[in-house]
Amino acid sequence: MRYLIITLFAWFSLSAHAAEWTEGEHYVLLDKAQQTPVKGQEVKELFFYGCTHCYEFEPFIKRWKKSKPTDVAFVRQPALFNEKWAWGAQTFYTAQALNIEDKVHDAIFNAMFGSGKKITSVKDIQNIFMAHGASAEDFDKHYFSFAVGNQVRQALKLTRQYAIDGVPALIVNGKYRTSPSMAGGKDEALKLIDYLLSKP
């Protein structure tokens, strides 16, 4: 009974917000839907390690991840608007290759905007990886690899296809795009994600 009441409250809350959300203002339908590589539904966050707004959005997206439906996959996607952003994508994909994505993700943001040692060079990034169990050799092997380079180029292509003009940006099921600034705030963006997941 208690679960039913909570579910009904969430549904009514979502319905109330739906009346306030307008396509073209709070979210957009992409001109060309992008195929998602996962079964079920997908929420993708486009981010950049040098973006303070992405850093501030992290606690909100982590909270949403804990309560999201089990059939909804959450995917991080580094955004690239130019070559100066490439280091962020290289860092992210290197961490993925070494299976320490979550640890390094937080550590890089902390170094950029928190209390960690500031990042001014690739060596600083390497030191963060080494602090989380990677060797210098493994870091260099992946960070400067052809495979990671290909992933960086693909990230640049996807950034353009999603037609974002800033980060963080959110892509729902490969066809809806929104962001905290479009939705009217960080909490509102999470509610809007849930609403877009309910759309066909």
Contacts in CASP RR format, 6 or more apart in sequence:
PFRMAT RR
TARGET T0000
AUTHOR 0000-0000-0000
METHOD contacts of the structure
MODEL  1
MRYLIITLFAWFSLSAHAAEWTEGEHYVLLDKAQQTPVKGQEVKELFFYG
CTHCYEFEPFIKRWKKSKPTDVAFVRQPALFNEKWAWGAQTFYTAQALNI
EDKVHDAIFNAMFGSGKKITSVKDIQNIFMAHGASAEDFDKHYFSFAVGN
QVRQALKLTRQYAIDGVPALIVNGKYRTSPSMAGGKDEALKLIDYLLSKP
13 191 0 8 1.000
14 191 0 8 1.000
14 194 0 8 1.000
14 195 0 8 1.000
14 198 0 8 1.000
17 188 0 8 1.000
17 191 0 8 1.000
17 192 0 8 1.000
17 195 0 8 1.000
18 195 0 8 1.000
20 26 0 8 1.000
21 27 0 8 1.000
21 183 0 8 1.000
21 192 0 8 1.000
21 195 0 8 1.000
23 29 0 8 1.000
25 182 0 8 1.000
26 178 0 8 1.000
26 182 0 8 1.000
26 183 0 8 1.000
26 184 0 8 1.000
26 192 0 8 1.000
27 176 0 8 1.000
27 177 0 8 1.000
27 178 0 8 1.000
27 182 0 8 1.000
27 183 0 8 1.000
27 192 0 8 1.000
27 196 0 8 1.000
28 176 0 8 1.000
28 177 0 8 1.000
28 178 0 8 1.000
29 175 0 8 1.000
29 176 0 8 1.000
30 162 0 8 1.000
30 163 0 8 1.000
30 171 0 8 1.000
30 174 0 8 1.000
30 175 0 8 1.000
30 176 0 8 1.000
30 177 0 8 1.000
31 163 0 8 1.000
32 161 0 8 1.000
33 173 0 8 1.000
33 174 0 8 1.000
33 175 0 8 1.000
34 158 0 8 1.000
34 161 0 8 1.000
34 162 0 8 1.000
34 171 0 8 1.000
34 174 0 8 1.000
34 175 0 8 1.000
35 174 0 8 1.000
36 42 0 8 1.000
36 44 0 8 1.000
36 73 0 8 1.000
36 173 0 8 1.000
36 174 0 8 1.000
38 73 0 8 1.000
38 75 0 8 1.000
40 71 0 8 1.000
40 72 0 8 1.000
40 73 0 8 1.000
41 69 0 8 1.000
41 71 0 8 1.000
41 72 0 8 1.000
41 73 0 8 1.000
41 172 0 8 1.000
41 173 0 8 1.000
41 197 0 8 1.000
42 72 0 8 1.000
42 73 0 8 1.000
42 74 0 8 1.000
42 75 0 8 1.000
42 171 0 8 1.000
42 172 0 8 1.000
42 173 0 8 1.000
42 174 0 8 1.000
43 68 0 8 1.000
43 72 0 8 1.000
43 73 0 8 1.000
43 74 0 8 1.000
43 75 0 8 1.000
43 170 0 8 1.000
43 171 0 8 1.000
43 172 0 8 1.000
43 193 0 8 1.000
43 197 0 8 1.000
44 74 0 8 1.000
44 75 0 8 1.000
44 76 0 8 1.000
44 77 0 8 1.000
44 170 0 8 1.000
44 171 0 8 1.000
44 172 0 8 1.000
44 174 0 8 1.000
45 57 0 8 1.000
45 61 0 8 1.000
45 74 0 8 1.000
45 75 0 8 1.000
45 76 0 8 1.000
45 77 0 8 1.000
45 168 0 8 1.000
45 169 0 8 1.000
45 170 0 8 1.000
46 77 0 8 1.000
46 78 0 8 1.000
46 79 0 8 1.000
46 159 0 8 1.000
46 162 0 8 1.000
46 164 0 8 1.000
46 167 0 8 1.000
46 168 0 8 1.000
46 169 0 8 1.000
46 170 0 8 1.000
46 171 0 8 1.000
47 54 0 8 1.000
47 57 0 8 1.000
47 76 0 8 1.000
47 77 0 8 1.000
47 78 0 8 1.000
47 79 0 8 1.000
47 167 0 8 1.000
47 168 0 8 1.000
48 54 0 8 1.000
48 78 0 8 1.000
48 79 0 8 1.000
48 80 0 8 1.000
48 85 0 8 1.000
48 88 0 8 1.000
48 167 0 8 1.000
49 78 0 8 1.000
49 87 0 8 1.000
49 88 0 8 1.000
49 91 0 8 1.000
49 92 0 8 1.000
49 108 0 8 1.000
49 109 0 8 1.000
49 112 0 8 1.000
50 88 0 8 1.000
50 112 0 8 1.000
50 113 0 8 1.000
51 167 0 8 1.000
51 168 0 8 1.000
52 113 0 8 1.000
53 167 0 8 1.000
53 168 0 8 1.000
53 180 0 8 1.000
54 109 0 8 1.000
54 167 0 8 1.000
54 168 0 8 1.000
55 109 0 8 1.000
55 112 0 8 1.000
55 113 0 8 1.000
55 114 0 8 1.000
56 186 0 8 1.000
57 168 0 8 1.000
57 180 0 8 1.000
57 186 0 8 1.000
57 189 0 8 1.000
58 106 0 8 1.000
58 109 0 8 1.000
60 180 0 8 1.000
60 186 0 8 1.000
60 187 0 8 1.000
60 189 0 8 1.000
60 190 0 8 1.000
61 74 0 8 1.000
61 168 0 8 1.000
61 190 0 8 1.000
63 190 0 8 1.000
64 190 0 8 1.000
64 193 0 8 1.000
65 74 0 8 1.000
68 74 0 8 1.000
69 197 0 8 1.000
72 197 0 8 1.000
76 92 0 8 1.000
76 101 0 8 1.000
76 105 0 8 1.000
77 155 0 8 1.000
77 158 0 8 1.000
77 171 0 8 1.000
78 85 0 8 1.000
78 88 0 8 1.000
78 89 0 8 1.000
78 92 0 8 1.000
78 93 0 8 1.000
78 152 0 8 1.000
78 155 0 8 1.000
79 85 0 8 1.000
79 155 0 8 1.000
79 159 0 8 1.000
79 164 0 8 1.000
79 166 0 8 1.000
79 167 0 8 1.000
79 169 0 8 1.000
80 86 0 8 1.000
80 89 0 8 1.000
80 152 0 8 1.000
80 155 0 8 1.000
80 156 0 8 1.000
80 159 0 8 1.000
81 159 0 8 1.000
81 166 0 8 1.000
86 152 0 8 1.000
87 122 0 8 1.000
87 125 0 8 1.000
88 108 0 8 1.000
89 151 0 8 1.000
89 152 0 8 1.000
89 155 0 8 1.000
89 156 0 8 1.000
90 143 0 8 1.000
90 148 0 8 1.000
90 149 0 8 1.000
90 152 0 8 1.000
91 104 0 8 1.000
91 108 0 8 1.000
91 125 0 8 1.000
91 143 0 8 1.000
92 101 0 8 1.000
92 105 0 8 1.000
93 142 0 8 1.000
93 148 0 8 1.000
93 149 0 8 1.000
93 151 0 8 1.000
93 152 0 8 1.000
94 129 0 8 1.000
94 139 0 8 1.000
94 142 0 8 1.000
94 143 0 8 1.000
94 148 0 8 1.000
95 101 0 8 1.000
95 103 0 8 1.000
95 104 0 8 1.000
95 105 0 8 1.000
95 129 0 8 1.000
97 142 0 8 1.000
97 145 0 8 1.000
97 147 0 8 1.000
97 148 0 8 1.000
98 129 0 8 1.000
98 134 0 8 1.000
98 138 0 8 1.000
98 139 0 8 1.000
98 142 0 8 1.000
100 129 0 8 1.000
100 132 0 8 1.000
100 133 0 8 1.000
100 134 0 8 1.000
103 132 0 8 1.000
104 128 0 8 1.000
104 129 0 8 1.000
104 132 0 8 1.000
107 116 0 8 1.000
107 128 0 8 1.000
107 131 0 8 1.000
107 132 0 8 1.000
108 119 0 8 1.000
108 125 0 8 1.000
108 128 0 8 1.000
110 116 0 8 1.000
111 117 0 8 1.000
111 118 0 8 1.000
111 119 0 8 1.000
111 124 0 8 1.000
111 128 0 8 1.000
112 118 0 8 1.000
112 119 0 8 1.000
117 124 0 8 1.000
117 127 0 8 1.000
118 124 0 8 1.000
119 125 0 8 1.000
119 128 0 8 1.000
122 143 0 8 1.000
125 139 0 8 1.000
125 143 0 8 1.000
126 136 0 8 1.000
126 139 0 8 1.000
126 140 0 8 1.000
126 143 0 8 1.000
129 138 0 8 1.000
129 139 0 8 1.000
130 136 0 8 1.000
130 139 0 8 1.000
142 148 0 8 1.000
162 169 0 8 1.000
162 171 0 8 1.000
162 177 0 8 1.000
163 177 0 8 1.000
164 177 0 8 1.000
164 179 0 8 1.000
166 179 0 8 1.000
167 179 0 8 1.000
168 179 0 8 1.000
168 180 0 8 1.000
169 177 0 8 1.000
169 178 0 8 1.000
169 179 0 8 1.000
170 177 0 8 1.000
170 178 0 8 1.000
170 179 0 8 1.000
170 189 0 8 1.000
170 193 0 8 1.000
171 177 0 8 1.000
172 178 0 8 1.000
172 193 0 8 1.000
172 196 0 8 1.000
172 197 0 8 1.000
173 196 0 8 1.000
173 197 0 8 1.000
176 196 0 8 1.000
176 199 0 8 1.000
178 189 0 8 1.000
178 192 0 8 1.000
178 193 0 8 1.000
178 196 0 8 1.000
179 189 0 8 1.000
180 186 0 8 1.000
180 188 0 8 1.000
180 189 0 8 1.000
182 189 0 8 1.000
183 189 0 8 1.000
183 191 0 8 1.000
183 192 0 8 1.000
END
